[in-house]
Amino acid sequence: WVLDMVFRDDECRVRTENAPANFTTIKHIATNLLRLPTTRDSLRSRRKIAAWDDDFLASLIAR
């Protein structure tokens, strides 16, 4: 449910060979990184903030 709400996983068109498993693994890693900050923002808004703010993205990756 979380992957569908944050990454709109049901609309993902990746369906051949190993691509679905690879994308799911990357999405799980990203979800776990987005859960690390203790702000009250939702995961979806943290994802948007990470897309817009390079410093926030770097702080997530550097953990």
LUMKELO-708407 format. One record per residue: y, x, z of N, C-alpha, C, O, CB in turn; residue in three letters. Coordinates in steps of 0.2 Angstrom, whole numbers, padded with zeros to 4 digits, always signed. Glycine has a CB too. Layout:
YXZYXZYXZYXZYXZALA;...
END
This chain:
-0006+0004+0000+0000+0000+0000+0006+0004+0000+0011+0003-0004+0000-0005+0006TRP;+0006+0010+0004+0012+0014+0004+0013+0017-0003+0019+0018-0005+0011+0020+0010VAL;+0008+0020-0006+0009+0023-0012+0012+0018-0017+0016+0020-0022+0003+0026-0015LEU;+0010+0012-0017+0012+0007-0021+0020+0005-0020+0024+0004-0025+0008+0000-0021ASP;+0021+0005-0014+0028+0003-0012+0033+0009-0013+0039+0008-0016+0029+0001-0005MET;+0031+0015-0012+0036+0021-0013+0036+0023-0020+0041+0025-0023+0034+0026-0008VAL;+0030+0024-0023+0029+0027-0029+0027+0022-0035+0027+0024-0041+0024+0032-0029PHE;+0027+0015-0033+0025+0010-0038+0019+0012-0042+0018+0012-0048+0031+0009-0043ARG;+0014+0014-0038+0007+0016-0040+0004+0012-0045+0000+0014-0049+0003+0018-0034ASP;+0004+0005-0044+0001+0000-0048+0003+0000-0055+0000-0001-0060+0002-0007-0045ASP;+0010+0003-0056+0012+0003-0063+0011+0010-0066+0013+0011-0072+0020+0002-0063GLU;+0008+0014-0063+0006+0021-0066+0002+0020-0072-0004+0017-0071+0003+0026-0061CYS;+0003+0023-0077-0001+0023-0084-0005+0028-0085-0008+0029-0090+0004+0022-0089ARG;-0006+0033-0080-0011+0039-0080-0018+0036-0079-0019+0034-0074-0009+0044-0075VAL;-0022+0037-0084-0029+0034-0084-0034+0038-0087-0040+0036-0087-0029+0027-0087ARG;-0033+0044-0089-0038+0048-0093-0040+0054-0089-0036+0057-0085-0036+0050-0099THR;-0046+0056-0089-0049+0062-0087-0048+0063-0079-0049+0058-0075-0047+0068-0091GLU;-0045+0069-0077-0044+0070-0070-0036+0069-0068-0035+0069-0062-0045+0078-0069ASN;-0032+0066-0073-0025+0065-0071-0024+0060-0065-0020+0061-0061-0022+0062-0077ALA;-0028+0054-0065-0027+0050-0059-0028+0053-0053-0024+0052-0048-0031+0044-0060PRO;-0033+0057-0052-0035+0060-0046-0029+0066-0044-0027+0066-0038-0042+0064-0046ALA;-0027+0069-0049-0022+0074-0048-0015+0071-0046-0012+0074-0041-0021+0078-0055ASN;-0013+0066-0049-0007+0062-0048-0008+0059-0041-0003+0060-0037-0005+0057-0053PHE;-0013+0057-0039-0014+0054-0032-0013+0059-0027-0010+0058-0022-0021+0050-0032THR;-0016+0065-0028-0016+0070-0023-0008+0073-0022-0006+0074-0017-0020+0076-0026THR;-0005+0073-0028+0002+0075-0028+0006+0070-0024+0011+0071-0020+0005+0076-0035ILE;+0005+0063-0025+0008+0058-0022+0007+0058-0014+0011+0057-0010+0007+0051-0025LYS;+0001+0060-0012-0001+0060-0005+0003+0066-0002+0005+0065+0004-0009+0061-0004HIS;+0003+0071-0005+0007+0077-0002+0014+0075-0002+0017+0077+0004+0006+0083-0007ILE;+0017+0072-0007+0024+0070-0006+0025+0065-0001+0030+0066+0003+0026+0067-0013ALA;+0021+0060+0000+0022+0055+0005+0021+0059+0012+0025+0057+0017+0016+0050+0005THR;+0017+0064+0013+0016+0067+0019+0023+0071+0021+0025+0071+0026+0010+0072+0020ASN;+0026+0074+0016+0032+0078+0016+0038+0073+0018+0042+0075+0022+0033+0082+0010LEU;+0038+0067+0015+0043+0063+0016+0043+0060+0023+0048+0057+0026+0043+0057+0011LEU;+0037+0060+0026+0036+0057+0033+0038+0062+0039+0039+0060+0044+0029+0055+0034ARG;+0039+0068+0037+0041+0073+0042+0048+0072+0045+0048+0073+0051+0041+0080+0039LEU;+0053+0071+0041+0060+0070+0045+0060+0064+0050+0056+0059+0049+0065+0069+0040PRO;+0063+0064+0055+0063+0059+0060+0069+0054+0059+0071+0052+0064+0063+0062+0067THR;+0072+0054+0053+0077+0049+0052+0074+0042+0052+0068+0041+0051+0081+0051+0046THR;+0079+0037+0052+0077+0030+0052+0077+0027+0045+0076+0021+0044+0081+0026+0056ARG;+0078+0032+0040+0077+0029+0033+0070+0028+0031+0065+0030+0034+0080+0035+0028ASP;+0069+0023+0026+0063+0021+0024+0060+0027+0019+0064+0031+0017+0063+0015+0020SER;+0054+0027+0018+0051+0032+0014+0054+0032+0007+0055+0037+0003+0043+0032+0013LEU;+0055+0026+0004+0058+0025-0002+0065+0028-0003+0067+0031-0008+0058+0017-0004ARG;+0069+0027+0003+0076+0029+0002+0076+0037+0003+0080+0041+0001+0080+0026+0008SER;+0071+0040+0007+0070+0047+0008+0068+0050+0001+0071+0055+0000+0065+0049+0013ARG;+0064+0047-0002+0062+0049-0009+0069+0049-0014+0069+0054-0017+0057+0045-0012ARG;+0073+0044-0013+0079+0044-0017+0084+0050-0015+0087+0053-0019+0082+0037-0017LYS;+0084+0051-0009+0089+0056-0006+0086+0063-0008+0090+0067-0010+0089+0055+0002ILE;+0080+0064-0008+0077+0070-0010+0078+0071-0018+0079+0077-0020+0069+0070-0009ALA;+0078+0066-0022+0080+0067-0029+0087+0068-0030+0089+0072-0035+0078+0060-0032ALA;+0092+0066-0026+0099+0067-0027+0101+0073-0023+0106+0076-0026+0102+0061-0024TRP;+0099+0075-0017+0101+0080-0013+0096+0086-0013+0091+0086-0010+0102+0078-0006ASP;+0099+0092-0017+0094+0098-0017+0093+0101-0010+0088+0104-0009+0097+0103-0022ASP;+0098+0100-0006+0097+0103+0001+0092+0100+0005+0088+0103+0008+0104+0103+0005ASP;+0092+0093+0005+0087+0089+0008+0080+0090+0005+0075+0091+0009+0088+0082+0007PHE;+0079+0091-0001+0073+0092-0005+0071+0099-0003+0065+0100-0001+0074+0092-0012LEU;+0075+0104-0002+0073+0111+0000+0071+0111+0007+0066+0115+0009+0079+0116-0001ALA;+0074+0107+0011+0072+0107+0018+0065+0103+0019+0061+0105+0024+0077+0103+0023SER;+0063+0099+0015+0057+0096+0015+0051+0101+0013+0046+0101+0016+0056+0089+0010LEU;+0053+0104+0007+0048+0109+0005+0047+0115+0009+0041+0118+0009+0050+0111-0002ILE;+0052+0117+0012+0052+0123+0017+0048+0122+0023+0047+0127+0026+0059+0125+0018ALA;+0046+0116+0025+0043+0115+0031+0036+0118+0031+0032+0117+0036+0043+0108+0033ARG;
END
